[in-house]
């Protein structure tokens, strides 16, 4: 090793520790680590990398497979911590290694002495505390370096002194392994790399026994020789060392020359140490792309961070969120176009093929029946008034799903409910606009709180610069809605104003709340659902009862006890049953809209639920293909499919299924409410959204597509459900029973995430309760609708 000139060792025999494979497994489980009998594939599955955010803060851990997958949904893999050791001999020569051909990522390339990852769960710990970098002594990374130098190069840890590793700085880079796997490479590196120097003293020897599974050759090179080798061309060195790792190219070009020329000072002093900066570099152009179409961004971020007064952490986390969102909403696109725009915003919408729809004749017949005028439009009779005509027109534009349902209500109710809906939609437009009031959140809170008093009856009201499209038109012309509101019966005005005031105040509570990672817990989740949907149920119920068309029993207590409803012993008409109906709809919407809400920065999945399942501290984790079974339960295209399934997690599906179980718990109250209704038009109005919600829950349950876009039920199925509501309670109850059985089949067959634990047990218990309610409220246990419905839903016929 210490002779003159170049030194090269080609590895022909594997090096392994003396521990057996079974003993090695026990060591790993106990917090130790050994390589005996472990393949590259097994290392990728068992080793847990330390997952980071762009500020180099630890947010969790995941296996090497998942971290290095460059696939749609995570085009740059998962950012994790790494280290790169540059070990010099006493003559100042650098030890280089050529990675083994069997390495999964970047095989055959020449690189620095040792480059690998500190791991989660090791003893001694390889996870550094936050102050370790600032103090210039990240011991966790150094422990990892000692471990891997022995594993890869056979250097015994007894020959290395941990306090002689000099931590120099950090480099954040990414690179798709397109050189090995082509332009659609499914593998890559995305790391914050801790750079470590180590120099041997004169006369000091080290043992080199490289592991053939990790290293195929080693060389000691001087400064000039390394330059010649990396320069390319026809030189002997360049020809013998043609491939270089992208991370070492960055290190050599940006840092190593300076350090090497003053090596003693670099090793012995802090002259070149930079603990405050995370140097960021995009990969060379040949390493762009991959299966996820990764694009450069780090160079731009680094320039912004170097500007005077720049808040580096804030900039880094903002860019991270932008890149994360681009990966989530741009999957399966070419990487150049922006996110798909749809009715639900920025995320893709999952639709069913025409062939799938045409294969369901009962749904086609239902669609024909619906189009033929199944629901009467009672709003048309008042449309000679231009303001009423505006309200009717806007209703159809801002709510395609509710418009026909409201229009079919009895005369004397449809206009009242239309105005109620438009007032709440205007309020919702103000709440949802994250741009108009940016930096002026206190003004937004004031607008929401005072909306009922200042806007609702103001016939000159116009709000500009808020909302988009038809919603913007609605708030710009609120004066027209106000004129119709002022013409309504006083009893309806009173209810609409009171509910609008309560809802506006409730929305204001959440304006300044940080909802980027969801609501705090189930109590906050339920309260939000009450504010935006439970109150709607209260208002509708009060209007129905005040009209004399429905019984006061609707205003009573159900099975669910809500903290925001009065004690039924003190106030029997506490509207708890009405709240349950509203909460069921809102919980379904929140479950379905996971990705859209996360992209918008206002998520509602409760932290107390999702944090039980996540392996990082980020709700966005579930949108990664590595968290929702991509490749295993959700096929991918091209080379991504061949690697996606290995190591993939199902934590997103388990969380989803737990929230579905939570929503199912309130369904019995909804069924009781529906069965108390005696006016056909009101029943249809209430039943349609409820049966659509249970259908949507059944479609969302255990569905990985929910984490890649908006999941919707088939249009033909929607038509069948609307027809069932027009046919009356028996048909509606049979559909509820069918969807409950569909969910039970998924659990009892064991084919869903969490089927054999508390989640599956809760789903089955709640579905049994729903079926019991349908049987109790139905005159017959089975109707013809139920059998055909189940077959249409599952394709299993009698077996289902």
N, C-alpha and C positions, 0 to 999 in steps of 0.2 A: 504493500500500500504506500510505503513511504519512499519508494525508489524514484529515480529521476524520470522525467517525461510523463507521458500519459499512462494511466493505469485503467484497464478494463477487465471486468470479471463477468463472464457469461455463466448464468446459473444453470446447472444440470440436475441438481438434486434438491428435493424439497426439504425445507427445514420445518420442523414441528416441535412443539413442546411435548414432554413425556406424558402429559395427562391424557387419559382415554377420552373418547367422544362423550360417553355418558357422564364422566366426571366433569368434562368441560361444560356440559349443559347445566349440571348442578351448580358449578361455579358461577355461571352467568345469572342463574336464577337467584343466587345468594348475593349478587352485587359484584362478583368477580368477573374475570373475562379470560378466555383462553381460545386459541385457534384450532386446537386438535380436532381432527375429523370434521371440520366445518367447511363447507363449500362456499364459493363466492355467493351463490344464490341464498344460502342459509344466513350468511353474514348480512345480506341486504334485508332479510326479514327480521333477524333478531336484534340488530343494532338499532338503538333509538337515538336519532340525531336530535340536537337541541334546536328547536324552532324559534326563530327570531322575528321581530318586526324590523323596519328599515332603520330604526334608531339603535339597533343592536341590543334590544331588551328581550329577555327570554319570555316567550309567550306559551311555550308548551314543548311537546316532543312528538316525533313520528318516526316510523321505520325508514331505513335508507331507501328502500324501494319507492315509497311514496314521495319522499323528498326530491328524488332525482327524476321523476316522471315529467317530461315536457310534453304534455298532452292537452287537448282542448279542455278548457276550464281552469287550467293552471299552466299557461304557456311557458312560464319560467320556473316550473317546479315549485318547491316550497323553500323559502329562504331559511338557511340553517348555518350554524357556526362551524368553522373549519380552522385548521392551522397549517402552516407551511414552514418546515424546518430547513434552514440552510446550514449544513454542518461543514466547517472548514478544517483542514489539517493545519499543522503548525507552519507549513510553507505557504499557507493562504490559498490552497486549492479547494474547490468546492466539490463535494460528493454529490453526484447525480445518479438517478435511477431511471431505467426504462421500465415502464409498467408492463406487467405480464399480459400476454395475449388473451388470457382468460378473464381479465377484468371486464366488468359489464359496462362501465363508463370509461371512455377515453383509454382503451387498451393500446398498447404498443408505443405510446408517446414517451418521450424523454421529459423529465421534469426535475424539480429540486429533490433534495435528499429524502424527504418524507412529507407527504401531504395527505391528511386524513381529517377525521372528525372527533372532537370530544363527544362523549356519549352521556345520555341521561341514565341515571340509576347505577353508576359505577362507584366502587370504593377503591381508593380514595375518590372523592367526588371530582367530577370533571366539569361541573356547572359552576362558573365563577360568580361570586357575589357582585352586585352592581359597582362597588367601589374598587374592585380588583383592577380594572382597566385604568381608572384614574390614578391609582397608586403605582401603575407600571409593573404589576406583578400578578398576572392572571394564572394562579397556581393550577386551576382546573385544566386549562389548556396545556400547561407544561406537563402535568401528570399524563394527559392523553398522548403527548409527544413521546414521552418515555415509553409508554405502553406500545405505541405503534412502531417506534424505532426497533424495539425488540421483535415485534411480530413480523414486520416486513424485512428488516435487514439483519436480524439476529444479534443486535447489539445488546448485551445484557444490561439491565437497568443498574447493576452495580458499577458499571463503567461510566455512568453518566451522573452528573451532579445537577440537581434540578435548579439550584440557584445560579448556575452558569448559563442558563438559557436567557438570552437578552430579548425581551419583547420590544419590537420596534414600532409597529403601527398596525392598522387594520385596513384591509382592502375589500370592498364590496364589488363583486363582479358576477356576471352570468355568462354562460356559453352553452348552446345546444351542440350535442356531439354529432354534428352533420358530417364531419370528416369520416367517421366510422360508419354511420347509419344512413347517410344521404340527407336530402333536403327536408324529408319528413321524419327526422330522427325523433324517437320517443324518449330519449335520454338527454340529460344535460347536468350542468352544475350551476347552482345559484347560492353563493356563500358570502358571508362576511369572514374573511380569512385573516387569522392572527399570524403575523410574520415573526418568526423566531430565529435568532442567530445563535450558533454555538461554535466555539473554536477550541481545538485541541492544543494543549501545551507542548512545547518541544520535548521530544522523547516519549510523549504519551501515546499509548497504543489502544486501539479499539478492536474488538472482534467483529468480523463481518461474516455472517452466515445467512445470506439472503434466502427468503422463502420463495420457491419457484411459483407458488400460487399467486404471489403478489408482484414479484420482480423478475424480469428476465435478463437484466444486465445492469452493471453499475460502472461508473467512471469517475475518476478525479480529474477535474479540469482547472487550469489556471484561467485568469481573467481574459486574456487575449484569445486563448483557445475556445472559451465559451462563446466569445463574440463571433469567431469564425464558424463555429458549429451552427449557431443560430442564424447566421446571415444567409444561408442557402447558397446556391450556386454549385460550381463544379469542384470545390475543394474536397479533400479527402474526408475531413471531419464532417462537413455538411452532408456529404453523401451517406456517411455511416450513421448520421443522426438526423434523419429527414423530418420526423414528426415531433412537435413540442406541444406541451399542454398549454391551453390558452391562459391559465392563471399564471404559469411561470413566465410566459411572454410578458405579461403585465408587470410582474415583479422585476424581471430583468431590465426591462426598458425604462421603468419609472423610478426604481429605487436602488437596485442592486449595484449599479455602476458606482453611485456615490458612496455607498457603504463600503464596497469592496476596496476602493482606492484609499480609504482611511479605516481599514478593518479593525485595527487595534482600538481606535477611539470609539468606533461603532459598538464594539463588544464591551469595552470597559467603562464607557461613560454614557451620559444621556444626550450627547451632542446631536444625535440624529433621531432620537426617540420622539414620537408624536402620539401621545395618548388621547388627544382631544378630537382628532380628525378621523372620520371614516372616508377614506379615499374611494371614489366610485368610478367604475369604468365599464362601459358597454363592451361586449365581446367584439373581436374583429368581424368584419362583414361575413366572412365564410362561416361563422358560427351563429348567424342570425337564423330565425325560422324555426324549424322543427315541427313536430306534429301540431303544436299549439300556435304556430305562426308568431313566435316571439319577436318583438320589435325593440329597438334601442330606446332608452330613456334615462339611464344613469348618468351619462355624460352631462346631459342638460340639467339634471338635478344637482350635480356636483358644482356646476358653474353658479347656479342660483344660491347654493349654500355658502359660497365664498364671497358673496356680496356683503358690504359693510352693514352691520346691524341685522343680518339675516337670522331668523329663528330656525336653526338647522333642524331641530327635532320636529317642529311643526311642518316644515317643508317636506321632510322625509316621509312623515306619516301621511301627508296629503297625497304625495306621489304614489306611495304604496297603495292607498285606497283606490286611486284612479287606475292603477295597473291591475289591481285585484278585480275591480268592476269590469274593466275591459276584457279580462280573461273570462269572467262569468257570463257576460252578455254577448261577447263576440265569438264564443266557441262555435266551431264548425263553419266559421266565415273565413275569408281569405286574409284577415289580419289588416286589411287596408280600409274597408268600409266601417262606418260607425255602427253602433248598436242598432238593431232593428227596432223601428218604431211601430207600436201597435196600440190597440185600444187601451191597454193597461200600462202604457208608458214605454220605457226603454228596453224592456226585456222581451225575448222571443215568446211567441204564443204557440203552444202545442195544439195542433188541430188534428182531426181525423181525416183520412183520405176519403175521396168521393166513392171509391170502390167499397170501402168499409161501410159507408152510409147506405149505399145502394143495396148492400147485402142484408139489410134489416127492413123488410117490407112493412112490418107493423109501425115502425117509426116513420116511414114514408107516408103511410096512410094517415097517421096522426098529424103530420105536417100539412097534408092536404086539407084535413078537417080544420086545423087551426087557421090556415090561410083563407078558408072559405067563410070566415067570420064567426069563429067560435065565441069570441068575447065581444059583447056589445060595447060600442063607444057612446057613453052617456055624456061626454064632454061636448060633443058636437052641437048639442041643443043650445048651448050658451055662447057659441063662438061668433055670434053676430056682434058681440062686444069686442072691439079690437084688443083690449087688454086681456080678456079671457082667451082670445085667439092666440095672443102672444104666449100666454102661460101654457096653453095646450101644445103649441109648436115647440116651445123650449123643453117641455116635459119629454116629448118624443126625441129631442136631440141630446139631452143630457142623461137620459135613462132609457135605453132601448129595452132593458129587461123589466123595468117597473111601469113604463108608460101604459101599456095595454092593461096591466093589472089595475092601475089606478082608474083608467078611463071606464072600466066596466063596473065600477062601484055604483050603487044606486044614486039617482038624482038627489041632490041635497047633501050628498057626501063626497062625490067625486071631485067637485071643485074645491071643497075645503081641504081634502087630502092632497090635491094637486098643489095648492098654495103652500101647505105644510111641507111637502116634499121639496119644492123649489126654495123655500126659505132655508131649510136645512142644507140643501145642496150649495146654496150661496155661502152659508157659514162654513161648510166643508171645503169649499174652494179657497176661502181665506186661510183656513187651517193648513191645507195641503201645500200652498204655494211657499216653497222654501227659498225663493229668489226675491220676490217683491219686497219682503220685509227683512232681508238679510242685513244684519247689523242694527236693525230697528225692532228687535223682538218685543220691547216694551210697548211699542205702538201696535203691534199685532195683538198682544194680550188685551190692550184697551179696546181695540176694534171688536174682538170676539166677545168681551164682557158686555160692551154697550150695544151690540148689534140689535138686540130685541128692542131696546128703547130708542135708539137713534136711526135705525135703518128700516125696521120692519114695516112701520106705518107711514114712512116718509115718502110721499108721492113724487118728490123731486129727486129721490136718491139715485146716485150713480157713482159706482166705484170703478176707477180706471187703473190700469196697470197691474191688475191682479188676475191670475188664472190664465188659461190658454183655450183657444178655440171657442166652443159653444159655452163653456163655463165663463169665459171672459165676457161674452155677449150677455149672459144672464146677469152678472153683477153690474155691468154697465147700464142695464135697463131695469134695475130693481124697483124704480118708481112705478113701472107698469104692474109688477107683482104687488106692490104696496097698495095700489088702487083697488085691486081685486081683493086683497086682504081686508081692506077697510069696509068692503061690501058684505063680508061674511057675517053670519050670526054671531052675536057677542060671545056666546058660549064657545064657539070654535076659535074666535080671536083670542080669548082668554087662555085657552089651552095652548095654542100655537105660540103665543108670546111667552108664557111661563116656561114651556119646554125649551124654546130658543134661548131664553136667558140662562137656564140651568146648563144647557149644553155648551153655550158659549163660555160660561165660567169654567166648566169642566175642561174644555179644550184649552183654555188659557193656562190651566195648571201644568199642561204638558208642553207648552211652547218653549220654555227655557230648559226643560228637562233634557238631559243627554240620553237620547233614545237610539244612539248609534249601535248599541249592543242589546237593545230590547228593554222591556220593563223590568223593574227590580225583582218582582216575585209574582206569585199567582194572585195575591191580593191586589197589587197594582194593576196587573193584567185584567182582572175582573172589573176593577173600578174604571179603567179606561173603556172597556166594553160597555159598561153601564152608561158612561157619559156620552158615548157616540151612538149607541144602539138601544140600550135598555130604556133610556129616556124616550126614545122614539116609540117603543112599545107602550110606555106609559101614556104618552100623548094620544096615540091612536086609540087605545082602549078607552080613555076618557071621552074622546069624541064619539066613539061607537055607542057607549053607554048613554051619553048625554042626548044622542039622537033618538033614543028610545027603541032602537032596533036590536040592542043586545042587553043581556042581563047584567046587573051589578056584580054577579059572581065572578065575572072576568077580572074584576079589580082585586081579587083576593090573593091568598097565600097558596103557593104550590109546595112541591116536595123540597125544593131548594130554598135554603135560608140565606138571604143576602144581607151583608152588613149595611148596605146603602138603602135598605127598605125598612120601614117601621116595624116594630114588634107587633105581630098579628094579634096578640092578646090585648094590646092597647089600641091598635088601629087595624081592624080586620081588612079594610079596603086599602092594603099597603102596596098593591100593584106588583107584588113579587112574581106572580105568574106571568104578567106582561113583561117583566124584566127578563125572565128566563128565555122567553121567545126572542127578545132582542139580542141577548147574549149569545144564543146559539148561532144566529146569523153572523154576528160580528166575529166570533171565534172561528167560524168556518172561513170567513174572508181573510182573517189574519193568517191562518194556517196556509191557505192557498197562495197568499201574496208574499210569502217569505222573501223571495228574491227581489221583487220589485221594491218592497219596503226597505230591505237592506241597502239596495242601490241608492235609494232616495235619502238614506241616512236617518230614517225614522222607523225603526223596527220595533216589534211588539212581542215577539216570543219571550216569555219570562226567563230571566237569567237563572232563577232557582231551578228551572227545568232543564234548559239546554246545557248549563254548565255541568250537570251530572253526566252528560254524554260526551261532551267535547274533550279533546285532548290538547287543545290550545285555549287561550283566553279570548277567542274571536268568534263571534256568531257567524261570520263569513266562512268559517271553516267548512260548514256543511255544504256550501256551494262547490267546494273542490271535488273533483271526480274521485279523489282518493278517500272521501268521507261518505259518499252515498252509493258505493258499490259499482262504480263505473267499470265496465269490462266483465263484471260478475253478474249483476242484475240489470245493467244498462249497457247495451252494446255500443262500441265506438267504431269509428272508421279507420281503415288503413292500419299502419304499424302500431298505432296507439292501442288497438284492441289486443295485440299480442302481449303487451306488458301490463296493461291496466289492472287486470284481475289480481296479480300477485301483490300480496300485502294490503290490498284495498280494505278499507274499513266500512262499517255499516252504521256508525254512530249517528249519522244524520237521520237515517230511517228509524232508528230506535226513538230518537227525540220526536220526530214527526208522529210516530204512532202513539207516543205518550200524550201528545197534545190532542190527537184525534180522540183518544179515550176520555180526556178531560171534557171535550166538547160534547161527546155522546151522553155524558152524565145529565145534561139539562134537557135532553130530548123528551123524556116522559112528561115534563111540565108543558112543553110545546104541544104534545099530543092532547093533554087535558084541555089546554086552551082551545085548540081547534075543535074539539068535540063539544065544547060549550056553545059554540057559535050557532046561531039559528037563521041568519040571513044569508042566502046563497051567495050574493055578491061579496059580502064581507068574508065569508068562508073562503071563497076563491082568492080574494085579495091576500088573506093571511096564509093560506095553504101553499100557494105557489112558491113563494120564497123559502118556506120551511122544507118542502119536499125537494126543492132544488138544492138546498143546503145539505141534506142528508145524502143526496146523490153526489154532490161535490166532495163531501167527506169520503165517501166510498171510493171515488176516483183518486183522491189524494192519498189515501191510506197506503203506506208502504211503497209509494210511487217515487222513484228517484228522479223522474222528470220534473217534479215540483221544484227541485233545486237547480234546474237549468232553464226554467221559463215558467210561463203561466199555464197551469193545467185547467182545462175546461171540459165539461161534459159535452157529449155529442148534441148537435142541434136537433137531430131526430128524437133523441131521448128527451130533450127539453120539451119538444112538442107533445110527446106521450105524457109527460108529467103534467103539463098544463091541461091537457084533455082530461086526465084523471081528476084534477082539481075541479074542473067543470062538472064532472060526473058525480061528485059528492064525496062524503067522508069515507065510505066503504073502499072506494078505489084508492084514495090517498093512504088509508091505513095499510092496505095491502102492499103498497110501494114501500112504506116505512119498514114493514116486516121483511120485504125482499132485500132491501139494502142492509138491514141488520143481519140477516142470514148470510149475505155475501161476505160481510166482515167476519162473521164467525167462522165461515169456511176457510178464509185466509189464515185465521189464527189456528184453528184446530187441525189444519193440514200441516202446520209447522212451516209454512213457506214464507212467513213474514218475519221481519226483524223483531226480536223481543217476544216471540210467540210463546216461549216456554218459561217466561218469567212474569213478574207483576204486571207488566204492560199488557201482555196477552190475556192474562186473567181479568184485568179491568175491562178490556174491550169486550170479552165474552160476557162478563157480568152485566155490563151496561146494555149490550145487545139483547140479552135475555130479558132484561127489564123492559126494553122497548117492545119486544115481541109480546110480552105479557100485557102491556098497555094496549097494543093493537087488538089483541084477542078480547080483552075486557070491554073495549069500546066498539067492537065490531059484532054484527049479528051472526057472522059465520067465520070460522077459523081460516078458511082458504077461499079465495075467489079466483075465477079464471084469469084475472089480471096478474095475480101473484105468480102463477106458474110460468106464464109466458114472459113476465117481466124478468124473472130470475134467469130464464134461458137466454133472454136477450142481453142481459148484463154479463153473464159469466161464460156463456157458450157451453155450459156443462149439462143443460137440460135437467132430467130427473136426478142425475147424480148430485147436483148442487143442492 
